[in-house]
Amino acid sequence: MNLRSARKLATLLLLASIGIAAAADDALERRLAVIPDAGPSVDALAEALDDPDPVVARTAARALPALGPEARVAIGRALRHDDMLVRRTAAMNLGKLGRGALELIERAIRDDDPMVRQGAIYALVDLPPSAEVSELLEQAREDENQLVRRAVLLVSRAAYRTAETISLPKSGWRFNLDPDDVGRNEGWFAADFDDTDWNEIEIEQAWQEAGYDYVGVAWYRRTVQLPEREEPHKAMLGFEGVDESAWLWVNGQYAGSHDIGPSGWDKPFRLDVGSLLRWGRENQITVRVMNTAHAGGIWRPVSVVVLEPAR
């Protein structure tokens, strides 16, 4: 390369570096304009969602929920953004909207990306405990993604404290195999269903350990006496392990399921039973269990968990 060419190249590199620096300065200026301390308007933040610099768009998404209900339309745009991190950032900050955030959080929980769904769950920790919040947590509890399920567990612990844990008996359960899967149609979950012909079994073991070399659907039933007490704010039936899927009825009423496939065999889960339990009386518990390979059954302890708001 001759001297003339070298000088030309150096000039071009200098001009390019000046252009890059100018562009960086311009982007930094736009970022600073959308941080909360700058007092940006809803319109300014909505416009920033279309900024070519992704950091500007993400900063705007974080700031929007703090502006209250007037920002709902712009927040909706952020939750539909092509950039996953814009959607996640908006979702994580939805709690700043208060109870008005519930509809938007529900939308974010249905996002295709698990990171966005996880962010929406974390937003719930900013809201006071309520039936609506509990419903959203229960909806997300069965998410196929482990990160989302973990977020549900963390938020539930933050929102409520355990006031009492009542272990269900290990023995005295009635058990019946259902190879043709007729139990639901025949009402095996009904509170007054006659299960006297069923065998007895203990939980906290795989049914193979009790002598049933079987893969498929089986049912557990037991009546338990609960102590007299004031009705709690929330009560869950907690299962430390069911191999691999479970459907629950309490006093003949369907309470919910844990059905995430074979990976659910060792995952603890809780189902909301607060409106179904009868305190100071007998309660009939029915669990339909399905396994598709290897061991099966309610192989870890079960308990009633009484929860009260943590704040």
LOPAKOL-50038 format. One record per residue (C-alpha): z, x negated, y; residue number from 1; residue in three letters. Coordinates in pm, whole numbers, plus 50000, padded with zeros to 5 digits. Each point is the difference from the previous one (the first is absolute). Layout:
! LOPAKOL-50038
<site><z>Z</z><x>X</x><y>Y</y><i>NUM</i><aa>ALA</aa></site>
...
//
This chain:
! LOPAKOL-50038
<site><z>50000</z><x>50000</x><y>50000</y><i>1</i><aa>MET</aa></site>
<site><z>49901</z><x>49857</x><y>50341</y><i>2</i><aa>ASN</aa></site>
<site><z>50219</z><x>49999</x><y>50310</y><i>3</i><aa>LEU</aa></site>
<site><z>49819</z><x>50295</x><y>50155</y><i>4</i><aa>ARG</aa></site>
<site><z>50049</z><x>50214</x><y>49688</y><i>5</i><aa>SER</aa></site>
<site><z>50365</z><x>49898</x><y>49974</y><i>6</i><aa>ALA</aa></site>
<site><z>50062</z><x>50099</x><y>50361</y><i>7</i><aa>ARG</aa></site>
<site><z>49826</z><x>50335</x><y>49942</y><i>8</i><aa>LYS</aa></site>
<site><z>50212</z><x>50068</x><y>49691</y><i>9</i><aa>LEU</aa></site>
<site><z>50321</z><x>49908</x><y>50186</y><i>10</i><aa>ALA</aa></site>
<site><z>49906</z><x>50235</x><y>50282</y><i>11</i><aa>THR</aa></site>
<site><z>49934</z><x>50285</x><y>49757</y><i>12</i><aa>LEU</aa></site>
<site><z>50332</z><x>49941</x><y>49824</y><i>13</i><aa>LEU</aa></site>
<site><z>50182</z><x>49997</x><y>50332</y><i>14</i><aa>LEU</aa></site>
<site><z>49837</z><x>50326</x><y>50107</y><i>15</i><aa>LEU</aa></site>
<site><z>50082</z><x>50156</x><y>49663</y><i>16</i><aa>ALA</aa></site>
<site><z>50364</z><x>49893</x><y>50023</y><i>17</i><aa>SER</aa></site>
<site><z>50024</z><x>50144</x><y>50350</y><i>18</i><aa>ILE</aa></site>
<site><z>49850</z><x>50327</x><y>49873</y><i>19</i><aa>GLY</aa></site>
<site><z>50240</z><x>50015</x><y>49707</y><i>20</i><aa>ILE</aa></site>
<site><z>50296</z><x>49929</x><y>50226</y><i>21</i><aa>ALA</aa></site>
<site><z>49886</z><x>50267</x><y>50243</y><i>22</i><aa>ALA</aa></site>
<site><z>49957</z><x>50251</x><y>49719</y><i>23</i><aa>ALA</aa></site>
<site><z>50344</z><x>49912</x><y>49865</y><i>24</i><aa>ALA</aa></site>
<site><z>50155</z><x>50038</x><y>50343</y><i>25</i><aa>ASP</aa></site>
<site><z>49827</z><x>50336</x><y>50040</y><i>26</i><aa>ASP</aa></site>
<site><z>50125</z><x>50121</x><y>49659</y><i>27</i><aa>ALA</aa></site>
<site><z>50352</z><x>49881</x><y>50081</y><i>28</i><aa>LEU</aa></site>
<site><z>49986</z><x>50190</x><y>50327</y><i>29</i><aa>GLU</aa></site>
<site><z>49895</z><x>50316</x><y>49816</y><i>30</i><aa>ARG</aa></site>
<site><z>50279</z><x>49954</x><y>49745</y><i>31</i><aa>ARG</aa></site>
<site><z>50260</z><x>49963</x><y>50275</y><i>32</i><aa>LEU</aa></site>
<site><z>49869</z><x>50315</x><y>50165</y><i>33</i><aa>ALA</aa></site>
<site><z>50085</z><x>50216</x><y>49697</y><i>34</i><aa>VAL</aa></site>
<site><z>50348</z><x>49876</x><y>49916</y><i>35</i><aa>ILE</aa></site>
<site><z>50274</z><x>50256</x><y>50077</y><i>36</i><aa>PRO</aa></site>
<site><z>50150</z><x>49784</x><y>50277</y><i>37</i><aa>ASP</aa></site>
<site><z>49675</z><x>50037</x><y>50193</y><i>38</i><aa>ALA</aa></site>
<site><z>50043</z><x>50379</x><y>50008</y><i>39</i><aa>GLY</aa></site>
<site><z>49652</z><x>50089</x><y>49867</y><i>40</i><aa>PRO</aa></site>
<site><z>49884</z><x>50361</x><y>50015</y><i>41</i><aa>SER</aa></site>
<site><z>49891</z><x>50207</x><y>49701</y><i>42</i><aa>VAL</aa></site>
<site><z>49640</z><x>49977</x><y>50120</y><i>43</i><aa>ASP</aa></site>
<site><z>50019</z><x>49621</x><y>50032</y><i>44</i><aa>ALA</aa></site>
<site><z>50145</z><x>49965</x><y>49649</y><i>45</i><aa>LEU</aa></site>
<site><z>49743</z><x>50241</x><y>49855</y><i>46</i><aa>ALA</aa></site>
<site><z>49723</z><x>49792</x><y>50155</y><i>47</i><aa>GLU</aa></site>
<site><z>50159</z><x>49681</x><y>49865</y><i>48</i><aa>ALA</aa></site>
<site><z>49962</z><x>50132</x><y>49644</y><i>49</i><aa>LEU</aa></site>
<site><z>49628</z><x>49921</x><y>50037</y><i>50</i><aa>ASP</aa></site>
<site><z>50061</z><x>49646</x><y>50128</y><i>51</i><aa>ASP</aa></site>
<site><z>49796</z><x>49734</x><y>49816</y><i>52</i><aa>PRO</aa></site>
<site><z>50315</z><x>49787</x><y>49968</y><i>53</i><aa>ASP</aa></site>
<site><z>50191</z><x>50144</x><y>49701</y><i>54</i><aa>PRO</aa></site>
<site><z>50333</z><x>49883</x><y>50142</y><i>55</i><aa>VAL</aa></site>
<site><z>49943</z><x>50214</x><y>50309</y><i>56</i><aa>VAL</aa></site>
<site><z>49926</z><x>50305</x><y>49785</y><i>57</i><aa>ALA</aa></site>
<site><z>50307</z><x>49939</x><y>49782</y><i>58</i><aa>ARG</aa></site>
<site><z>50224</z><x>49951</x><y>50304</y><i>59</i><aa>THR</aa></site>
<site><z>49877</z><x>50331</x><y>50139</y><i>60</i><aa>ALA</aa></site>
<site><z>50068</z><x>50173</x><y>49668</y><i>61</i><aa>ALA</aa></site>
<site><z>50357</z><x>49870</x><y>50005</y><i>62</i><aa>ARG</aa></site>
<site><z>50059</z><x>50117</x><y>50357</y><i>63</i><aa>ALA</aa></site>
<site><z>49852</z><x>50350</x><y>49978</y><i>64</i><aa>LEU</aa></site>
<site><z>50279</z><x>50187</x><y>49810</y><i>65</i><aa>PRO</aa></site>
<site><z>50257</z><x>49899</x><y>50261</y><i>66</i><aa>ALA</aa></site>
<site><z>49809</z><x>50205</x><y>50260</y><i>67</i><aa>LEU</aa></site>
<site><z>50095</z><x>50325</x><y>49832</y><i>68</i><aa>GLY</aa></site>
<site><z>49811</z><x>50321</x><y>49917</y><i>69</i><aa>PRO</aa></site>
<site><z>49730</z><x>49943</x><y>50262</y><i>70</i><aa>GLU</aa></site>
<site><z>49880</z><x>49706</x><y>49791</y><i>71</i><aa>ALA</aa></site>
<site><z>49947</z><x>50204</x><y>49680</y><i>72</i><aa>ARG</aa></site>
<site><z>49621</z><x>50015</x><y>50029</y><i>73</i><aa>VAL</aa></site>
<site><z>49974</z><x>49625</x><y>50057</y><i>74</i><aa>ALA</aa></site>
<site><z>50244</z><x>49934</x><y>49714</y><i>75</i><aa>ILE</aa></site>
<site><z>49780</z><x>50213</x><y>49777</y><i>76</i><aa>GLY</aa></site>
<site><z>49708</z><x>49774</x><y>50093</y><i>77</i><aa>ARG</aa></site>
<site><z>50207</z><x>49694</x><y>49914</y><i>78</i><aa>ALA</aa></site>
<site><z>50080</z><x>50147</x><y>49658</y><i>79</i><aa>LEU</aa></site>
<site><z>49625</z><x>50039</x><y>49936</y><i>80</i><aa>ARG</aa></site>
<site><z>49911</z><x>49650</x><y>50121</y><i>81</i><aa>HIS</aa></site>
<site><z>49776</z><x>49777</x><y>49788</y><i>82</i><aa>ASP</aa></site>
<site><z>50250</z><x>49714</x><y>50027</y><i>83</i><aa>ASP</aa></site>
<site><z>50272</z><x>50052</x><y>49739</y><i>84</i><aa>MET</aa></site>
<site><z>50251</z><x>49807</x><y>50209</y><i>85</i><aa>LEU</aa></site>
<site><z>49941</z><x>50232</x><y>50297</y><i>86</i><aa>VAL</aa></site>
<site><z>50074</z><x>50297</x><y>49773</y><i>87</i><aa>ARG</aa></site>
<site><z>50305</z><x>49830</x><y>49847</y><i>88</i><aa>ARG</aa></site>
<site><z>50138</z><x>49898</x><y>50340</y><i>89</i><aa>THR</aa></site>
<site><z>49965</z><x>50354</x><y>50131</y><i>90</i><aa>ALA</aa></site>
<site><z>50156</z><x>50143</x><y>49683</y><i>91</i><aa>ALA</aa></site>
<site><z>50303</z><x>49769</x><y>50010</y><i>92</i><aa>MET</aa></site>
<site><z>50082</z><x>50108</x><y>50356</y><i>93</i><aa>ASN</aa></site>
<site><z>49958</z><x>50377</x><y>49956</y><i>94</i><aa>LEU</aa></site>
<site><z>50375</z><x>50051</x><y>49983</y><i>95</i><aa>GLY</aa></site>
<site><z>50014</z><x>49942</x><y>50377</y><i>96</i><aa>LYS</aa></site>
<site><z>49847</z><x>50348</x><y>50037</y><i>97</i><aa>LEU</aa></site>
<site><z>50309</z><x>50163</x><y>49849</y><i>98</i><aa>GLY</aa></site>
<site><z>49961</z><x>50313</x><y>49789</y><i>99</i><aa>ARG</aa></site>
<site><z>49656</z><x>50050</x><y>50151</y><i>100</i><aa>GLY</aa></site>
<site><z>49887</z><x>49706</x><y>49788</y><i>101</i><aa>ALA</aa></site>
<site><z>50033</z><x>50179</x><y>49665</y><i>102</i><aa>LEU</aa></site>
<site><z>49646</z><x>50138</x><y>49991</y><i>103</i><aa>GLU</aa></site>
<site><z>49853</z><x>49660</x><y>50090</y><i>104</i><aa>LEU</aa></site>
<site><z>50221</z><x>49821</x><y>49747</y><i>105</i><aa>ILE</aa></site>
<site><z>49884</z><x>50242</x><y>49732</y><i>106</i><aa>GLU</aa></site>
<site><z>49640</z><x>49916</x><y>50092</y><i>107</i><aa>ARG</aa></site>
<site><z>50070</z><x>49626</x><y>49982</y><i>108</i><aa>ALA</aa></site>
<site><z>50167</z><x>50037</x><y>49660</y><i>109</i><aa>ILE</aa></site>
<site><z>49662</z><x>50121</x><y>49869</y><i>110</i><aa>ARG</aa></site>
<site><z>49814</z><x>49691</x><y>50128</y><i>111</i><aa>ASP</aa></site>
<site><z>49783</z><x>49820</x><y>49745</y><i>112</i><aa>ASP</aa></site>
<site><z>50170</z><x>49667</x><y>50069</y><i>113</i><aa>ASP</aa></site>
<site><z>50351</z><x>49952</x><y>49854</y><i>114</i><aa>PRO</aa></site>
<site><z>50104</z><x>49780</x><y>50292</y><i>115</i><aa>MET</aa></site>
<site><z>49943</z><x>50291</x><y>50238</y><i>116</i><aa>VAL</aa></site>
<site><z>50190</z><x>50236</x><y>49769</y><i>117</i><aa>ARG</aa></site>
<site><z>50287</z><x>49751</x><y>49984</y><i>118</i><aa>GLN</aa></site>
<site><z>50007</z><x>49978</x><y>50380</y><i>119</i><aa>GLY</aa></site>
<site><z>50022</z><x>50379</x><y>50028</y><i>120</i><aa>ALA</aa></site>
<site><z>50299</z><x>50003</x><y>49764</y><i>121</i><aa>ILE</aa></site>
<site><z>50180</z><x>49741</x><y>50212</y><i>122</i><aa>TYR</aa></site>
<site><z>49947</z><x>50225</x><y>50304</y><i>123</i><aa>ALA</aa></site>
<site><z>50221</z><x>50263</x><y>49834</y><i>124</i><aa>LEU</aa></site>
<site><z>50309</z><x>49783</x><y>50041</y><i>125</i><aa>VAL</aa></site>
<site><z>49994</z><x>50076</x><y>50374</y><i>126</i><aa>ASP</aa></site>
<site><z>50027</z><x>50375</x><y>49936</y><i>127</i><aa>LEU</aa></site>
<site><z>50323</z><x>50191</x><y>49925</y><i>128</i><aa>PRO</aa></site>
<site><z>50035</z><x>50128</x><y>49641</y><i>129</i><aa>PRO</aa></site>
<site><z>49839</z><x>50339</x><y>49950</y><i>130</i><aa>SER</aa></site>
<site><z>49830</z><x>50209</x><y>49734</y><i>131</i><aa>ALA</aa></site>
<site><z>49661</z><x>49894</x><y>50140</y><i>132</i><aa>GLU</aa></site>
<site><z>50087</z><x>49631</x><y>49979</y><i>133</i><aa>VAL</aa></site>
<site><z>50127</z><x>50045</x><y>49644</y><i>134</i><aa>SER</aa></site>
<site><z>49680</z><x>50178</x><y>49903</y><i>135</i><aa>GLU</aa></site>
<site><z>49785</z><x>49715</x><y>50133</y><i>136</i><aa>LEU</aa></site>
<site><z>50213</z><x>49744</x><y>49815</y><i>137</i><aa>LEU</aa></site>
<site><z>49971</z><x>50198</x><y>49677</y><i>138</i><aa>GLU</aa></site>
<site><z>49624</z><x>50025</x><y>50049</y><i>139</i><aa>GLN</aa></site>
<site><z>49975</z><x>49622</x><y>50039</y><i>140</i><aa>ALA</aa></site>
<site><z>50246</z><x>49925</x><y>49719</y><i>141</i><aa>ARG</aa></site>
<site><z>49719</z><x>50051</x><y>49747</y><i>142</i><aa>GLU</aa></site>
<site><z>49752</z><x>49775</x><y>50182</y><i>143</i><aa>ASP</aa></site>
<site><z>49796</z><x>49784</x><y>49767</y><i>144</i><aa>GLU</aa></site>
<site><z>50079</z><x>49689</x><y>50203</y><i>145</i><aa>ASN</aa></site>
<site><z>50326</z><x>49813</x><y>49940</y><i>146</i><aa>GLN</aa></site>
<site><z>50032</z><x>49891</x><y>50365</y><i>147</i><aa>LEU</aa></site>
<site><z>49996</z><x>50363</x><y>50113</y><i>148</i><aa>VAL</aa></site>
<site><z>50257</z><x>50105</x><y>49739</y><i>149</i><aa>ARG</aa></site>
<site><z>50222</z><x>49708</x><y>50103</y><i>150</i><aa>ARG</aa></site>
<site><z>49977</z><x>50112</x><y>50364</y><i>151</i><aa>ALA</aa></site>
<site><z>50111</z><x>50350</x><y>49897</y><i>152</i><aa>VAL</aa></site>
<site><z>50304</z><x>49853</x><y>49826</y><i>153</i><aa>LEU</aa></site>
<site><z>50095</z><x>49788</x><y>50301</y><i>154</i><aa>LEU</aa></site>
<site><z>49959</z><x>50286</x><y>50249</y><i>155</i><aa>VAL</aa></site>
<site><z>50196</z><x>50240</x><y>49780</y><i>156</i><aa>SER</aa></site>
<site><z>50288</z><x>49754</x><y>49986</y><i>157</i><aa>ARG</aa></site>
<site><z>49989</z><x>49953</x><y>50376</y><i>158</i><aa>ALA</aa></site>
<site><z>49996</z><x>50374</x><y>50075</y><i>159</i><aa>ALA</aa></site>
<site><z>50274</z><x>50104</x><y>49756</y><i>160</i><aa>TYR</aa></site>
<site><z>50316</z><x>49857</x><y>49852</y><i>161</i><aa>ARG</aa></site>
<site><z>50118</z><x>50072</x><y>49647</y><i>162</i><aa>THR</aa></site>
<site><z>50308</z><x>50218</x><y>50025</y><i>163</i><aa>ALA</aa></site>
<site><z>50052</z><x>50052</x><y>49627</y><i>164</i><aa>GLU</aa></site>
<site><z>49835</z><x>49915</x><y>49669</y><i>165</i><aa>THR</aa></site>
<site><z>50056</z><x>50224</x><y>49698</y><i>166</i><aa>ILE</aa></site>
<site><z>49882</z><x>49849</x><y>49672</y><i>167</i><aa>SER</aa></site>
<site><z>49848</z><x>50242</x><y>49750</y><i>168</i><aa>LEU</aa></site>
<site><z>50135</z><x>49976</x><y>49643</y><i>169</i><aa>PRO</aa></site>
<site><z>49826</z><x>49765</x><y>49763</y><i>170</i><aa>LYS</aa></site>
<site><z>50047</z><x>50229</x><y>49699</y><i>171</i><aa>SER</aa></site>
<site><z>49957</z><x>50370</x><y>49935</y><i>172</i><aa>GLY</aa></site>
<site><z>49632</z><x>50031</x><y>50094</y><i>173</i><aa>TRP</aa></site>
<site><z>49764</z><x>50225</x><y>49805</y><i>174</i><aa>ARG</aa></site>
<site><z>49666</z><x>49845</x><y>49906</y><i>175</i><aa>PHE</aa></site>
<site><z>49669</z><x>50127</x><y>49868</y><i>176</i><aa>ASN</aa></site>
<site><z>49659</z><x>49842</x><y>49945</y><i>177</i><aa>LEU</aa></site>
<site><z>49699</z><x>50177</x><y>50147</y><i>178</i><aa>ASP</aa></site>
<site><z>49689</z><x>49842</x><y>49840</y><i>179</i><aa>PRO</aa></site>
<site><z>49781</z><x>50298</x><y>50089</y><i>180</i><aa>ASP</aa></site>
<site><z>50136</z><x>50016</x><y>50357</y><i>181</i><aa>ASP</aa></site>
<site><z>50093</z><x>50368</x><y>49981</y><i>182</i><aa>VAL</aa></site>
<site><z>50343</z><x>49974</x><y>50161</y><i>183</i><aa>GLY</aa></site>
<site><z>49897</z><x>50095</x><y>50352</y><i>184</i><aa>ARG</aa></site>
<site><z>49806</z><x>50305</x><y>49887</y><i>185</i><aa>ASN</aa></site>
<site><z>50287</z><x>50109</x><y>49778</y><i>186</i><aa>GLU</aa></site>
<site><z>50259</z><x>49957</x><y>50275</y><i>187</i><aa>GLY</aa></site>
<site><z>50211</z><x>49724</x><y>49846</y><i>188</i><aa>TRP</aa></site>
<site><z>50128</z><x>49929</x><y>50354</y><i>189</i><aa>PHE</aa></site>
<site><z>50153</z><x>50346</x><y>50052</y><i>190</i><aa>ALA</aa></site>
<site><z>50373</z><x>50003</x><y>50067</y><i>191</i><aa>ALA</aa></site>
<site><z>50059</z><x>50255</x><y>49723</y><i>192</i><aa>ASP</aa></site>
<site><z>49762</z><x>49846</x><y>49746</y><i>193</i><aa>PHE</aa></site>
<site><z>50160</z><x>49985</x><y>49653</y><i>194</i><aa>ASP</aa></site>
<site><z>50004</z><x>49633</x><y>49896</y><i>195</i><aa>ASP</aa></site>
<site><z>50261</z><x>50031</x><y>49723</y><i>196</i><aa>THR</aa></site>
<site><z>49738</z><x>49901</x><y>49740</y><i>197</i><aa>ASP</aa></site>
<site><z>49925</z><x>49675</x><y>50181</y><i>198</i><aa>TRP</aa></site>
<site><z>50149</z><x>49671</x><y>49884</y><i>199</i><aa>ASN</aa></site>
<site><z>50274</z><x>49821</x><y>50191</y><i>200</i><aa>GLU</aa></site>
<site><z>49928</z><x>49664</x><y>50156</y><i>201</i><aa>ILE</aa></site>
<site><z>50159</z><x>49747</x><y>50232</y><i>202</i><aa>GLU</aa></site>
<site><z>49824</z><x>49877</x><y>50312</y><i>203</i><aa>ILE</aa></site>
<site><z>50010</z><x>49637</x><y>50121</y><i>204</i><aa>GLU</aa></site>
<site><z>49787</z><x>49902</x><y>49703</y><i>205</i><aa>GLN</aa></site>
<site><z>49636</z><x>50034</x><y>49899</y><i>206</i><aa>ALA</aa></site>
<site><z>49946</z><x>50291</x><y>49764</y><i>207</i><aa>TRP</aa></site>
<site><z>49867</z><x>49748</x><y>49744</y><i>208</i><aa>GLN</aa></site>
<site><z>50354</z><x>49860</x><y>49986</y><i>209</i><aa>GLU</aa></site>
<site><z>50118</z><x>50350</x><y>49905</y><i>210</i><aa>ALA</aa></site>
<site><z>49754</z><x>50011</x><y>49710</y><i>211</i><aa>GLY</aa></site>
<site><z>49692</z><x>50159</x><y>50159</y><i>212</i><aa>TYR</aa></site>
<site><z>49695</z><x>49783</x><y>49932</y><i>213</i><aa>ASP</aa></site>
<site><z>49787</z><x>50198</x><y>50241</y><i>214</i><aa>TYR</aa></site>
<site><z>49766</z><x>49965</x><y>50299</y><i>215</i><aa>VAL</aa></site>
<site><z>49932</z><x>50306</x><y>50213</y><i>216</i><aa>GLY</aa></site>
<site><z>50193</z><x>50279</x><y>50174</y><i>217</i><aa>VAL</aa></site>
<site><z>50365</z><x>50088</x><y>49929</y><i>218</i><aa>ALA</aa></site>
<site><z>50269</z><x>50205</x><y>50174</y><i>219</i><aa>TRP</aa></site>
<site><z>50367</z><x>49946</x><y>50084</y><i>220</i><aa>TYR</aa></site>
<site><z>50243</z><x>50279</x><y>50094</y><i>221</i><aa>ARG</aa></site>
<site><z>50367</z><x>50000</x><y>50093</y><i>222</i><aa>ARG</aa></site>
<site><z>50249</z><x>50218</x><y>50185</y><i>223</i><aa>THR</aa></site>
<site><z>50234</z><x>49809</x><y>50231</y><i>224</i><aa>VAL</aa></site>
<site><z>50304</z><x>50118</x><y>50193</y><i>225</i><aa>GLN</aa></site>
<site><z>50010</z><x>49888</x><y>50363</y><i>226</i><aa>LEU</aa></site>
<site><z>50325</z><x>49975</x><y>50197</y><i>227</i><aa>PRO</aa></site>
<site><z>50093</z><x>50244</x><y>50272</y><i>228</i><aa>GLU</aa></site>
<site><z>49908</z><x>49863</x><y>50341</y><i>229</i><aa>ARG</aa></site>
<site><z>49845</z><x>50093</x><y>50331</y><i>230</i><aa>GLU</aa></site>
<site><z>49622</z><x>50006</x><y>49971</y><i>231</i><aa>GLU</aa></site>
<site><z>49875</z><x>49656</x><y>50103</y><i>232</i><aa>PRO</aa></site>
<site><z>49733</z><x>49927</x><y>50255</y><i>233</i><aa>HIS</aa></site>
<site><z>49779</z><x>49864</x><y>49722</y><i>234</i><aa>LYS</aa></site>
<site><z>50026</z><x>49945</x><y>49626</y><i>235</i><aa>ALA</aa></site>
<site><z>49767</z><x>49813</x><y>49771</y><i>236</i><aa>MET</aa></site>
<site><z>49974</z><x>49965</x><y>49625</y><i>237</i><aa>LEU</aa></site>
<site><z>49960</z><x>49627</x><y>49947</y><i>238</i><aa>GLY</aa></site>
<site><z>49833</z><x>49853</x><y>49692</y><i>239</i><aa>PHE</aa></site>
<site><z>50035</z><x>49626</x><y>49947</y><i>240</i><aa>GLU</aa></site>
<site><z>49719</z><x>49994</x><y>49746</y><i>241</i><aa>GLY</aa></site>
<site><z>49778</z><x>50246</x><y>49811</y><i>242</i><aa>VAL</aa></site>
<site><z>49722</z><x>49871</x><y>49777</y><i>243</i><aa>ASP</aa></site>
<site><z>49759</z><x>50084</x><y>50142</y><i>244</i><aa>GLU</aa></site>
<site><z>49954</z><x>50332</x><y>50187</y><i>245</i><aa>SER</aa></site>
<site><z>50243</z><x>50285</x><y>50066</y><i>246</i><aa>ALA</aa></site>
<site><z>49998</z><x>50361</x><y>50126</y><i>247</i><aa>TRP</aa></site>
<site><z>50330</z><x>50160</x><y>50101</y><i>248</i><aa>LEU</aa></site>
<site><z>50134</z><x>50357</x><y>50008</y><i>249</i><aa>TRP</aa></site>
<site><z>50348</z><x>50097</x><y>50124</y><i>250</i><aa>VAL</aa></site>
<site><z>50133</z><x>50345</x><y>49913</y><i>251</i><aa>ASN</aa></site>
<site><z>49647</z><x>50102</x><y>49903</y><i>252</i><aa>GLY</aa></site>
<site><z>49848</z><x>49888</x><y>50333</y><i>253</i><aa>GLN</aa></site>
<site><z>49747</z><x>49720</x><y>50019</y><i>254</i><aa>TYR</aa></site>
<site><z>50138</z><x>49705</x><y>50200</y><i>255</i><aa>ALA</aa></site>
<site><z>49718</z><x>49744</x><y>49986</y><i>256</i><aa>GLY</aa></site>
<site><z>49856</z><x>49717</x><y>49796</y><i>257</i><aa>SER</aa></site>
<site><z>49972</z><x>49626</x><y>49956</y><i>258</i><aa>HIS</aa></site>
<site><z>49649</z><x>49944</x><y>49872</y><i>259</i><aa>ASP</aa></site>
<site><z>49833</z><x>49674</x><y>50102</y><i>260</i><aa>ILE</aa></site>
<site><z>49867</z><x>49909</x><y>49656</y><i>261</i><aa>GLY</aa></site>
<site><z>50113</z><x>49728</x><y>49758</y><i>262</i><aa>PRO</aa></site>
<site><z>50134</z><x>49779</x><y>50282</y><i>263</i><aa>SER</aa></site>
<site><z>50270</z><x>50260</x><y>50067</y><i>264</i><aa>GLY</aa></site>
<site><z>50189</z><x>49922</x><y>49681</y><i>265</i><aa>TRP</aa></site>
<site><z>50265</z><x>49782</x><y>50171</y><i>266</i><aa>ASP</aa></site>
<site><z>49991</z><x>50135</x><y>50357</y><i>267</i><aa>LYS</aa></site>
<site><z>50318</z><x>50172</x><y>50125</y><i>268</i><aa>PRO</aa></site>
<site><z>49931</z><x>50326</x><y>50183</y><i>269</i><aa>PHE</aa></site>
<site><z>50180</z><x>50293</x><y>50160</y><i>270</i><aa>ARG</aa></site>
<site><z>49904</z><x>50365</x><y>50032</y><i>271</i><aa>LEU</aa></site>
<site><z>50145</z><x>50236</x><y>50260</y><i>272</i><aa>ASP</aa></site>
<site><z>50211</z><x>50269</x><y>49831</y><i>273</i><aa>VAL</aa></site>
<site><z>50230</z><x>50096</x><y>50287</y><i>274</i><aa>GLY</aa></site>
<site><z>49877</z><x>50360</x><y>50025</y><i>275</i><aa>SER</aa></site>
<site><z>50010</z><x>50050</x><y>49622</y><i>276</i><aa>LEU</aa></site>
<site><z>50346</z><x>49882</x><y>49901</y><i>277</i><aa>LEU</aa></site>
<site><z>50299</z><x>50236</x><y>49965</y><i>278</i><aa>ARG</aa></site>
<site><z>50321</z><x>49823</x><y>50096</y><i>279</i><aa>TRP</aa></site>
<site><z>50309</z><x>50093</x><y>49804</y><i>280</i><aa>GLY</aa></site>
<site><z>49784</z><x>50156</x><y>49728</y><i>281</i><aa>ARG</aa></site>
<site><z>49789</z><x>49907</x><y>49700</y><i>282</i><aa>GLU</aa></site>
<site><z>49649</z><x>49872</x><y>50065</y><i>283</i><aa>ASN</aa></site>
<site><z>49718</z><x>49987</x><y>49751</y><i>284</i><aa>GLN</aa></site>
<site><z>49789</z><x>49681</x><y>50012</y><i>285</i><aa>ILE</aa></site>
<site><z>49663</z><x>49974</x><y>49824</y><i>286</i><aa>THR</aa></site>
<site><z>49780</z><x>49689</x><y>49996</y><i>287</i><aa>VAL</aa></site>
<site><z>49651</z><x>49988</x><y>49853</y><i>288</i><aa>ARG</aa></site>
<site><z>49911</z><x>49639</x><y>49913</y><i>289</i><aa>VAL</aa></site>
<site><z>49664</z><x>49853</x><y>49908</y><i>290</i><aa>MET</aa></site>
<site><z>49924</z><x>49651</x><y>49875</y><i>291</i><aa>ASN</aa></site>
<site><z>49657</z><x>49873</x><y>49902</y><i>292</i><aa>THR</aa></site>
<site><z>50092</z><x>49678</x><y>49819</y><i>293</i><aa>ALA</aa></site>
<site><z>50293</z><x>49820</x><y>49843</y><i>294</i><aa>HIS</aa></site>
<site><z>50351</z><x>50128</x><y>50080</y><i>295</i><aa>ALA</aa></site>
<site><z>50078</z><x>50328</x><y>50172</y><i>296</i><aa>GLY</aa></site>
<site><z>50285</z><x>50205</x><y>50141</y><i>297</i><aa>GLY</aa></site>
<site><z>50283</z><x>50004</x><y>50254</y><i>298</i><aa>ILE</aa></site>
<site><z>50112</z><x>49647</x><y>49923</y><i>299</i><aa>TRP</aa></site>
<site><z>50224</z><x>49934</x><y>50300</y><i>300</i><aa>ARG</aa></site>
<site><z>50284</z><x>50197</x><y>50166</y><i>301</i><aa>PRO</aa></site>
<site><z>49955</z><x>50322</x><y>50198</y><i>302</i><aa>VAL</aa></site>
<site><z>50225</z><x>50112</x><y>50285</y><i>303</i><aa>SER</aa></site>
<site><z>50037</z><x>50251</x><y>50279</y><i>304</i><aa>VAL</aa></site>
<site><z>50003</z><x>49810</x><y>50330</y><i>305</i><aa>VAL</aa></site>
<site><z>50159</z><x>50176</x><y>50296</y><i>306</i><aa>VAL</aa></site>
<site><z>49864</z><x>49879</x><y>50335</y><i>307</i><aa>LEU</aa></site>
<site><z>50118</z><x>50046</x><y>50356</y><i>308</i><aa>GLU</aa></site>
<site><z>49826</z><x>49893</x><y>50323</y><i>309</i><aa>PRO</aa></site>
<site><z>50067</z><x>49639</x><y>50084</y><i>310</i><aa>ALA</aa></site>
<site><z>50015</z><x>50082</x><y>50370</y><i>311</i><aa>ARG</aa></site>
//
